[in-house]
Amino acid sequence: MQAVFNAGGLVSATIVKAPLVGGYILIVKTKSGQDKAMTAQRDKNGEPRGFKTIDAAVASAVKVGFQTMTFNIR
């Protein structure tokens, strides 16, 4: 995902509360306008990666390259 970000393919990141995963998920918006949930690195099924805390989700977004993100915790 970091390579796509560096190439300019990702434009925004949103951290969303996700009770079914027991915490939060990170959703990125692509340059083409699609929303994609971040998946675990070795996940073959495309299941969203769950984060137990907002801090963990933020750290992952920062690692990708995002400096700003939005939160939807409803």
mmCIF file as gemmi writes it, N, C-alpha and C atoms, coordinates in Angstrom:
data_model
loop_
_atom_site.group_PDB
_atom_site.id
_atom_site.type_symbol
_atom_site.label_atom_id
_atom_site.label_alt_id
_atom_site.label_comp_id
_atom_site.label_asym_id
_atom_site.label_entity_id
_atom_site.label_seq_id
_atom_site.pdbx_PDB_ins_code
_atom_site.Cartn_x
_atom_site.Cartn_y
_atom_site.Cartn_z
_atom_site.occupancy
_atom_site.B_iso_or_equiv
_atom_site.pdbx_formal_charge
_atom_site.auth_seq_id
_atom_site.auth_asym_id
_atom_site.pdbx_PDB_model_num
ATOM 1 N N . MET Axp A 1 ? 0.826 -1.183 0 1 0 ? 1 A 1
ATOM 2 C CA . MET Axp A 1 ? 0 0 0 1 0 ? 1 A 1
ATOM 3 C C . MET Axp A 1 ? 0.875 1.254 0 1 0 ? 1 A 1
ATOM 4 N N . GLN Axp A 2 ? 2.026 1.158 0.64 1 0 ? 2 A 1
ATOM 5 C CA . GLN Axp A 2 ? 2.931 2.306 0.69 1 0 ? 2 A 1
ATOM 6 C C . GLN Axp A 2 ? 3.415 2.683 -0.709 1 0 ? 2 A 1
ATOM 7 N N . ALA Axp A 3 ? 3.66 1.699 -1.55 1 0 ? 3 A 1
ATOM 8 C CA . ALA Axp A 3 ? 4.105 1.972 -2.928 1 0 ? 3 A 1
ATOM 9 C C . ALA Axp A 3 ? 3.009 2.695 -3.712 1 0 ? 3 A 1
ATOM 10 N N . VAL Axp A 4 ? 1.761 2.296 -3.505 1 0 ? 4 A 1
ATOM 11 C CA . VAL Axp A 4 ? 0.638 2.963 -4.184 1 0 ? 4 A 1
ATOM 12 C C . VAL Axp A 4 ? 0.523 4.403 -3.689 1 0 ? 4 A 1
ATOM 13 N N . PHE Axp A 5 ? 0.693 4.609 -2.381 1 0 ? 5 A 1
ATOM 14 C CA . PHE Axp A 5 ? 0.659 5.957 -1.82 1 0 ? 5 A 1
ATOM 15 C C . PHE Axp A 5 ? 1.775 6.813 -2.42 1 0 ? 5 A 1
ATOM 16 N N . ASN Axp A 6 ? 2.983 6.276 -2.466 1 0 ? 6 A 1
ATOM 17 C CA . ASN Axp A 6 ? 4.125 7.021 -2.994 1 0 ? 6 A 1
ATOM 18 C C . ASN Axp A 6 ? 3.954 7.369 -4.468 1 0 ? 6 A 1
ATOM 19 N N . ALA Axp A 7 ? 3.214 6.543 -5.207 1 0 ? 7 A 1
ATOM 20 C CA . ALA Axp A 7 ? 2.963 6.802 -6.623 1 0 ? 7 A 1
ATOM 21 C C . ALA Axp A 7 ? 1.804 7.773 -6.833 1 0 ? 7 A 1
ATOM 22 N N . GLY Axp A 8 ? 1.173 8.216 -5.731 1 0 ? 8 A 1
ATOM 23 C CA . GLY Axp A 8 ? 0.07 9.17 -5.826 1 0 ? 8 A 1
ATOM 24 C C . GLY Axp A 8 ? -1.289 8.526 -6.03 1 0 ? 8 A 1
ATOM 25 N N . GLY Axp A 9 ? -1.392 7.22 -5.797 1 0 ? 9 A 1
ATOM 26 C CA . GLY Axp A 9 ? -2.647 6.511 -6.026 1 0 ? 9 A 1
ATOM 27 C C . GLY Axp A 9 ? -3.644 6.574 -4.888 1 0 ? 9 A 1
ATOM 28 N N . LEU Axp A 10 ? -3.22 7.038 -3.712 1 0 ? 10 A 1
ATOM 29 C CA . LEU Axp A 10 ? -4.122 7.154 -2.565 1 0 ? 10 A 1
ATOM 30 C C . LEU Axp A 10 ? -4.247 8.613 -2.169 1 0 ? 10 A 1
ATOM 31 N N . VAL Axp A 11 ? -5.486 9.056 -1.911 1 0 ? 11 A 1
ATOM 32 C CA . VAL Axp A 11 ? -5.689 10.479 -1.632 1 0 ? 11 A 1
ATOM 33 C C . VAL Axp A 11 ? -6.127 10.791 -0.205 1 0 ? 11 A 1
ATOM 34 N N . SER Axp A 12 ? -6.747 9.827 0.5 1 0 ? 12 A 1
ATOM 35 C CA . SER Axp A 12 ? -7.172 10.111 1.87 1 0 ? 12 A 1
ATOM 36 C C . SER Axp A 12 ? -7.304 8.825 2.672 1 0 ? 12 A 1
ATOM 37 N N . ALA Axp A 13 ? -7.323 8.989 3.99 1 0 ? 13 A 1
ATOM 38 C CA . ALA Axp A 13 ? -7.485 7.855 4.903 1 0 ? 13 A 1
ATOM 39 C C . ALA Axp A 13 ? -8.538 8.207 5.95 1 0 ? 13 A 1
ATOM 40 N N . THR Axp A 14 ? -9.398 7.229 6.235 1 0 ? 14 A 1
ATOM 41 C CA . THR Axp A 14 ? -10.432 7.409 7.245 1 0 ? 14 A 1
ATOM 42 C C . THR Axp A 14 ? -10.39 6.206 8.187 1 0 ? 14 A 1
ATOM 43 N N . ILE Axp A 15 ? -10.41 6.481 9.476 1 0 ? 15 A 1
ATOM 44 C CA . ILE Axp A 15 ? -10.47 5.425 10.482 1 0 ? 15 A 1
ATOM 45 C C . ILE Axp A 15 ? -11.923 5.314 10.924 1 0 ? 15 A 1
ATOM 46 N N . VAL Axp A 16 ? -12.466 4.101 10.824 1 0 ? 16 A 1
ATOM 47 C CA . VAL Axp A 16 ? -13.884 3.876 11.063 1 0 ? 16 A 1
ATOM 48 C C . VAL Axp A 16 ? -14.056 2.869 12.198 1 0 ? 16 A 1
ATOM 49 N N . LYS Axp A 17 ? -14.973 3.178 13.123 1 0 ? 17 A 1
ATOM 50 C CA . LYS Axp A 17 ? -15.285 2.229 14.186 1 0 ? 17 A 1
ATOM 51 C C . LYS Axp A 17 ? -15.992 1.029 13.569 1 0 ? 17 A 1
ATOM 52 N N . ALA Axp A 18 ? -15.531 -0.158 13.906 1 0 ? 18 A 1
ATOM 53 C CA . ALA Axp A 18 ? -16.063 -1.391 13.316 1 0 ? 18 A 1
ATOM 54 C C . ALA Axp A 18 ? -16.292 -2.428 14.412 1 0 ? 18 A 1
ATOM 55 N N . PRO Axp A 19 ? -17.489 -2.447 15.009 1 0 ? 19 A 1
ATOM 56 C CA . PRO Axp A 19 ? -17.768 -3.37 16.101 1 0 ? 19 A 1
ATOM 57 C C . PRO Axp A 19 ? -17.579 -4.845 15.733 1 0 ? 19 A 1
ATOM 58 N N . LEU Axp A 20 ? -17.806 -5.21 14.49 1 0 ? 20 A 1
ATOM 59 C CA . LEU Axp A 20 ? -17.682 -6.624 14.103 1 0 ? 20 A 1
ATOM 60 C C . LEU Axp A 20 ? -16.24 -7.121 14.127 1 0 ? 20 A 1
ATOM 61 N N . VAL Axp A 21 ? -15.279 -6.209 14.024 1 0 ? 21 A 1
ATOM 62 C CA . VAL Axp A 21 ? -13.876 -6.621 14.13 1 0 ? 21 A 1
ATOM 63 C C . VAL Axp A 21 ? -13.306 -6.292 15.507 1 0 ? 21 A 1
ATOM 64 N N . GLY Axp A 22 ? -14.139 -5.758 16.374 1 0 ? 22 A 1
ATOM 65 C CA . GLY Axp A 22 ? -13.712 -5.472 17.738 1 0 ? 22 A 1
ATOM 66 C C . GLY Axp A 22 ? -12.835 -4.25 17.865 1 0 ? 22 A 1
ATOM 67 N N . GLY Axp A 23 ? -13.026 -3.273 17.017 1 0 ? 23 A 1
ATOM 68 C CA . GLY Axp A 23 ? -12.229 -2.049 17.111 1 0 ? 23 A 1
ATOM 69 C C . GLY Axp A 23 ? -12.446 -1.129 15.931 1 0 ? 23 A 1
ATOM 70 N N . TYR Axp A 24 ? -11.408 -0.964 15.113 1 0 ? 24 A 1
ATOM 71 C CA . TYR Axp A 24 ? -11.427 0.022 14.037 1 0 ? 24 A 1
ATOM 72 C C . TYR Axp A 24 ? -10.833 -0.571 12.766 1 0 ? 24 A 1
ATOM 73 N N . ILE Axp A 25 ? -11.221 -0.01 11.625 1 0 ? 25 A 1
ATOM 74 C CA . ILE Axp A 25 ? -10.6 -0.368 10.358 1 0 ? 25 A 1
ATOM 75 C C . ILE Axp A 25 ? -10.129 0.918 9.677 1 0 ? 25 A 1
ATOM 76 N N . LEU Axp A 26 ? -9.18 0.768 8.783 1 0 ? 26 A 1
ATOM 77 C CA . LEU Axp A 26 ? -8.623 1.887 8.033 1 0 ? 26 A 1
ATOM 78 C C . LEU Axp A 26 ? -9.11 1.783 6.598 1 0 ? 26 A 1
ATOM 79 N N . ILE Axp A 27 ? -9.786 2.84 6.138 1 0 ? 27 A 1
ATOM 80 C CA . ILE Axp A 27 ? -10.283 2.874 4.767 1 0 ? 27 A 1
ATOM 81 C C . ILE Axp A 27 ? -9.539 3.973 4.018 1 0 ? 27 A 1
ATOM 82 N N . VAL Axp A 28 ? -9.003 3.632 2.86 1 0 ? 28 A 1
ATOM 83 C CA . VAL Axp A 28 ? -8.294 4.615 2.037 1 0 ? 28 A 1
ATOM 84 C C . VAL Axp A 28 ? -9.102 4.882 0.78 1 0 ? 28 A 1
ATOM 85 N N . LYS Axp A 29 ? -9.027 6.1 0.3 1 0 ? 29 A 1
ATOM 86 C CA . LYS Axp A 29 ? -9.687 6.48 -0.941 1 0 ? 29 A 1
ATOM 87 C C . LYS Axp A 29 ? -8.627 6.551 -2.021 1 0 ? 29 A 1
ATOM 88 N N . THR Axp A 30 ? -8.901 5.869 -3.134 1 0 ? 30 A 1
ATOM 89 C CA . THR Axp A 30 ? -7.959 5.869 -4.246 1 0 ? 30 A 1
ATOM 90 C C . THR Axp A 30 ? -8.166 7.111 -5.105 1 0 ? 30 A 1
ATOM 91 N N . LYS Axp A 31 ? -7.209 7.36 -5.958 1 0 ? 31 A 1
ATOM 92 C CA . LYS Axp A 31 ? -7.288 8.505 -6.867 1 0 ? 31 A 1
ATOM 93 C C . LYS Axp A 31 ? -8.517 8.403 -7.771 1 0 ? 31 A 1
ATOM 94 N N . SER Axp A 32 ? -8.954 7.181 -8.064 1 0 ? 32 A 1
ATOM 95 C CA . SER Axp A 32 ? -10.134 6.982 -8.918 1 0 ? 32 A 1
ATOM 96 C C . SER Axp A 32 ? -11.448 7.101 -8.14 1 0 ? 32 A 1
ATOM 97 N N . GLY Axp A 33 ? -11.358 7.351 -6.828 1 0 ? 33 A 1
ATOM 98 C CA . GLY Axp A 33 ? -12.55 7.571 -6.015 1 0 ? 33 A 1
ATOM 99 C C . GLY Axp A 33 ? -13.089 6.349 -5.302 1 0 ? 33 A 1
ATOM 100 N N . GLN Axp A 34 ? -12.427 5.215 -5.417 1 0 ? 34 A 1
ATOM 101 C CA . GLN Axp A 34 ? -12.88 4.001 -4.742 1 0 ? 34 A 1
ATOM 102 C C . GLN Axp A 34 ? -12.408 3.972 -3.294 1 0 ? 34 A 1
ATOM 103 N N . ASP Axp A 35 ? -13.26 3.44 -2.414 1 0 ? 35 A 1
ATOM 104 C CA . ASP Axp A 35 ? -12.882 3.216 -1.025 1 0 ? 35 A 1
ATOM 105 C C . ASP Axp A 35 ? -12.408 1.785 -0.876 1 0 ? 35 A 1
ATOM 106 N N . LYS Axp A 36 ? -11.242 1.603 -0.273 1 0 ? 36 A 1
ATOM 107 C CA . LYS Axp A 36 ? -10.669 0.281 -0.061 1 0 ? 36 A 1
ATOM 108 C C . LYS Axp A 36 ? -10.271 0.135 1.397 1 0 ? 36 A 1
ATOM 109 N N . ALA Axp A 37 ? -10.702 -0.952 2.016 1 0 ? 37 A 1
ATOM 110 C CA . ALA Axp A 37 ? -10.297 -1.224 3.397 1 0 ? 37 A 1
ATOM 111 C C . ALA Axp A 37 ? -8.9 -1.827 3.39 1 0 ? 37 A 1
ATOM 112 N N . MET Axp A 38 ? -8.076 -1.386 4.325 1 0 ? 38 A 1
ATOM 113 C CA . MET Axp A 38 ? -6.742 -1.96 4.454 1 0 ? 38 A 1
ATOM 114 C C . MET Axp A 38 ? -6.88 -3.397 4.941 1 0 ? 38 A 1
ATOM 115 N N . THR Axp A 39 ? -6.134 -4.297 4.305 1 0 ? 39 A 1
ATOM 116 C CA . THR Axp A 39 ? -6.159 -5.71 4.701 1 0 ? 39 A 1
ATOM 117 C C . THR Axp A 39 ? -4.829 -6.069 5.345 1 0 ? 39 A 1
ATOM 118 N N . ALA Axp A 40 ? -4.819 -7.188 6.038 1 0 ? 40 A 1
ATOM 119 C CA . ALA Axp A 40 ? -3.57 -7.685 6.615 1 0 ? 40 A 1
ATOM 120 C C . ALA Axp A 40 ? -2.625 -8.058 5.478 1 0 ? 40 A 1
ATOM 121 N N . GLN Axp A 41 ? -1.352 -7.95 5.709 1 0 ? 41 A 1
ATOM 122 C CA . GLN Axp A 41 ? -0.347 -8.161 4.673 1 0 ? 41 A 1
ATOM 123 C C . GLN Axp A 41 ? -0.454 -9.541 4.021 1 0 ? 41 A 1
ATOM 124 N N . ARG Axp A 42 ? -0.724 -10.558 4.806 1 0 ? 42 A 1
ATOM 125 C CA . ARG Axp A 42 ? -0.767 -11.921 4.27 1 0 ? 42 A 1
ATOM 126 C C . ARG Axp A 42 ? -2.183 -12.437 4.039 1 0 ? 42 A 1
ATOM 127 N N . ASP Axp A 43 ? -3.169 -11.567 4.131 1 0 ? 43 A 1
ATOM 128 C CA . ASP Axp A 43 ? -4.558 -11.985 3.97 1 0 ? 43 A 1
ATOM 129 C C . ASP Axp A 43 ? -4.857 -12.311 2.512 1 0 ? 43 A 1
ATOM 130 N N . LYS Axp A 44 ? -5.413 -13.485 2.28 1 0 ? 44 A 1
ATOM 131 C CA . LYS Axp A 44 ? -5.753 -13.92 0.92 1 0 ? 44 A 1
ATOM 132 C C . LYS Axp A 44 ? -7.232 -13.678 0.596 1 0 ? 44 A 1
ATOM 133 N N . ASN Axp A 45 ? -8.057 -13.425 1.623 1 0 ? 45 A 1
ATOM 134 C CA . ASN Axp A 45 ? -9.502 -13.319 1.429 1 0 ? 45 A 1
ATOM 135 C C . ASN Axp A 45 ? -10.005 -11.89 1.272 1 0 ? 45 A 1
ATOM 136 N N . GLY Axp A 46 ? -9.152 -10.909 1.457 1 0 ? 46 A 1
ATOM 137 C CA . GLY Axp A 46 ? -9.585 -9.52 1.337 1 0 ? 46 A 1
ATOM 138 C C . GLY Axp A 46 ? -10.351 -8.994 2.536 1 0 ? 46 A 1
ATOM 139 N N . GLU Axp A 47 ? -10.235 -9.677 3.664 1 0 ? 47 A 1
ATOM 140 C CA . GLU Axp A 47 ? -10.914 -9.234 4.886 1 0 ? 47 A 1
ATOM 141 C C . GLU Axp A 47 ? -10.219 -7.993 5.438 1 0 ? 47 A 1
ATOM 142 N N . PRO Axp A 48 ? -10.993 -7.008 5.907 1 0 ? 48 A 1
ATOM 143 C CA . PRO Axp A 48 ? -10.368 -5.804 6.477 1 0 ? 48 A 1
ATOM 144 C C . PRO Axp A 48 ? -9.531 -6.134 7.705 1 0 ? 48 A 1
ATOM 145 N N . ARG Axp A 49 ? -8.427 -5.443 7.84 1 0 ? 49 A 1
ATOM 146 C CA . ARG Axp A 49 ? -7.583 -5.607 9.024 1 0 ? 49 A 1
ATOM 147 C C . ARG Axp A 49 ? -8.218 -4.83 10.171 1 0 ? 49 A 1
ATOM 148 N N . GLY Axp A 50 ? -8.385 -5.476 11.308 1 0 ? 50 A 1
ATOM 149 C CA . GLY Axp A 50 ? -8.949 -4.819 12.474 1 0 ? 50 A 1
ATOM 150 C C . GLY Axp A 50 ? -7.85 -4.294 13.389 1 0 ? 50 A 1
ATOM 151 N N . PHE Axp A 51 ? -8.088 -3.116 13.939 1 0 ? 51 A 1
ATOM 152 C CA . PHE Axp A 51 ? -7.169 -2.509 14.911 1 0 ? 51 A 1
ATOM 153 C C . PHE Axp A 51 ? -7.918 -2.375 16.23 1 0 ? 51 A 1
ATOM 154 N N . LYS Axp A 52 ? -7.295 -2.77 17.333 1 0 ? 52 A 1
ATOM 155 C CA . LYS Axp A 52 ? -7.958 -2.706 18.63 1 0 ? 52 A 1
ATOM 156 C C . LYS Axp A 52 ? -8.079 -1.283 19.157 1 0 ? 52 A 1
ATOM 157 N N . THR Axp A 53 ? -7.142 -0.411 18.768 1 0 ? 53 A 1
ATOM 158 C CA . THR Axp A 53 ? -7.176 0.97 19.251 1 0 ? 53 A 1
ATOM 159 C C . THR Axp A 53 ? -7.063 1.944 18.082 1 0 ? 53 A 1
ATOM 160 N N . ILE Axp A 54 ? -7.519 3.163 18.311 1 0 ? 54 A 1
ATOM 161 C CA . ILE Axp A 54 ? -7.363 4.222 17.304 1 0 ? 54 A 1
ATOM 162 C C . ILE Axp A 54 ? -5.881 4.483 17.078 1 0 ? 54 A 1
ATOM 163 N N . ASP Axp A 55 ? -5.095 4.446 18.151 1 0 ? 55 A 1
ATOM 164 C CA . ASP Axp A 55 ? -3.651 4.693 18.024 1 0 ? 55 A 1
ATOM 165 C C . ASP Axp A 55 ? -2.993 3.707 17.062 1 0 ? 55 A 1
ATOM 166 N N . ALA Axp A 56 ? -3.394 2.443 17.107 1 0 ? 56 A 1
ATOM 167 C CA . ALA Axp A 56 ? -2.821 1.442 16.211 1 0 ? 56 A 1
ATOM 168 C C . ALA Axp A 56 ? -3.208 1.727 14.758 1 0 ? 56 A 1
ATOM 169 N N . ALA Axp A 57 ? -4.45 2.139 14.536 1 0 ? 57 A 1
ATOM 170 C CA . ALA Axp A 57 ? -4.895 2.474 13.183 1 0 ? 57 A 1
ATOM 171 C C . ALA Axp A 57 ? -4.157 3.703 12.66 1 0 ? 57 A 1
ATOM 172 N N . VAL Axp A 58 ? -3.986 4.706 13.521 1 0 ? 58 A 1
ATOM 173 C CA . VAL Axp A 58 ? -3.242 5.912 13.128 1 0 ? 58 A 1
ATOM 174 C C . VAL Axp A 58 ? -1.798 5.554 12.787 1 0 ? 58 A 1
ATOM 175 N N . ALA Axp A 59 ? -1.17 4.734 13.602 1 0 ? 59 A 1
ATOM 176 C CA . ALA Axp A 59 ? 0.225 4.344 13.348 1 0 ? 59 A 1
ATOM 177 C C . ALA Axp A 59 ? 0.357 3.642 12.002 1 0 ? 59 A 1
ATOM 178 N N . SER Axp A 60 ? -0.612 2.817 11.655 1 0 ? 60 A 1
ATOM 179 C CA . SER Axp A 60 ? -0.573 2.126 10.373 1 0 ? 60 A 1
ATOM 180 C C . SER Axp A 60 ? -0.742 3.103 9.213 1 0 ? 60 A 1
ATOM 181 N N . ALA Axp A 61 ? -1.645 4.067 9.354 1 0 ? 61 A 1
ATOM 182 C CA . ALA Axp A 61 ? -1.845 5.08 8.307 1 0 ? 61 A 1
ATOM 183 C C . ALA Axp A 61 ? -0.591 5.935 8.131 1 0 ? 61 A 1
ATOM 184 N N . VAL Axp A 62 ? 0.051 6.276 9.233 1 0 ? 62 A 1
ATOM 185 C CA . VAL Axp A 62 ? 1.293 7.061 9.17 1 0 ? 62 A 1
ATOM 186 C C . VAL Axp A 62 ? 2.4 6.245 8.502 1 0 ? 62 A 1
ATOM 187 N N . LYS Axp A 63 ? 2.448 4.966 8.79 1 0 ? 63 A 1
ATOM 188 C CA . LYS Axp A 63 ? 3.461 4.107 8.181 1 0 ? 63 A 1
ATOM 189 C C . LYS Axp A 63 ? 3.294 4.049 6.659 1 0 ? 63 A 1
ATOM 190 N N . VAL Axp A 64 ? 2.034 4.081 6.194 1 0 ? 64 A 1
ATOM 191 C CA . VAL Axp A 64 ? 1.772 4.112 4.748 1 0 ? 64 A 1
ATOM 192 C C . VAL Axp A 64 ? 2.26 5.426 4.15 1 0 ? 64 A 1
ATOM 193 N N . GLY Axp A 65 ? 2.128 6.526 4.918 1 0 ? 65 A 1
ATOM 194 C CA . GLY Axp A 65 ? 2.584 7.82 4.43 1 0 ? 65 A 1
ATOM 195 C C . GLY Axp A 65 ? 1.62 8.966 4.681 1 0 ? 65 A 1
ATOM 196 N N . PHE Axp A 66 ? 0.432 8.663 5.186 1 0 ? 66 A 1
ATOM 197 C CA . PHE Axp A 66 ? -0.548 9.72 5.441 1 0 ? 66 A 1
ATOM 198 C C . PHE Axp A 66 ? -0.117 10.581 6.619 1 0 ? 66 A 1
ATOM 199 N N . GLN Axp A 67 ? -0.266 11.894 6.473 1 0 ? 67 A 1
ATOM 200 C CA . GLN Axp A 67 ? 0.022 12.815 7.568 1 0 ? 67 A 1
ATOM 201 C C . GLN Axp A 67 ? -1.26 13.331 8.204 1 0 ? 67 A 1
ATOM 202 N N . THR Axp A 68 ? -2.366 13.271 7.464 1 0 ? 68 A 1
ATOM 203 C CA . THR Axp A 68 ? -3.675 13.656 7.996 1 0 ? 68 A 1
ATOM 204 C C . THR Axp A 68 ? -4.663 12.555 7.677 1 0 ? 68 A 1
ATOM 205 N N . MET Axp A 69 ? -5.657 12.394 8.536 1 0 ? 69 A 1
ATOM 206 C CA . MET Axp A 69 ? -6.711 11.416 8.317 1 0 ? 69 A 1
ATOM 207 C C . MET Axp A 69 ? -7.969 11.889 9.022 1 0 ? 69 A 1
ATOM 208 N N . THR Axp A 70 ? -9.092 11.298 8.669 1 0 ? 70 A 1
ATOM 209 C CA . THR Axp A 70 ? -10.355 11.623 9.319 1 0 ? 70 A 1
ATOM 210 C C . THR Axp A 70 ? -10.805 10.415 10.138 1 0 ? 70 A 1
ATOM 211 N N . PHE Axp A 71 ? -11.73 10.677 11.054 1 0 ? 71 A 1
ATOM 212 C CA . PHE Axp A 71 ? -12.257 9.637 11.931 1 0 ? 71 A 1
ATOM 213 C C . PHE Axp A 71 ? -13.761 9.597 11.826 1 0 ? 71 A 1
ATOM 214 N N . ASN Axp A 72 ? -14.324 8.41 11.789 1 0 ? 72 A 1
ATOM 215 C CA . ASN Axp A 72 ? -15.77 8.216 11.833 1 0 ? 72 A 1
ATOM 216 C C . ASN Axp A 72 ? -16.01 7.186 12.92 1 0 ? 72 A 1
ATOM 217 N N . ILE Axp A 73 ? -16.358 7.648 14.123 1 0 ? 73 A 1
ATOM 218 C CA . ILE Axp A 73 ? -16.48 6.721 15.256 1 0 ? 73 A 1
ATOM 219 C C . ILE Axp A 73 ? -17.923 6.49 15.683 1 0 ? 73 A 1
ATOM 220 N N . ARG Axp A 74 ? -18.857 6.774 14.84 1 0 ? 74 A 1
ATOM 221 C CA . ARG Axp A 74 ? -20.268 6.515 15.158 1 0 ? 74 A 1
ATOM 222 C C . ARG Axp A 74 ? -20.617 5.085 14.969 1 0 ? 74 A 1
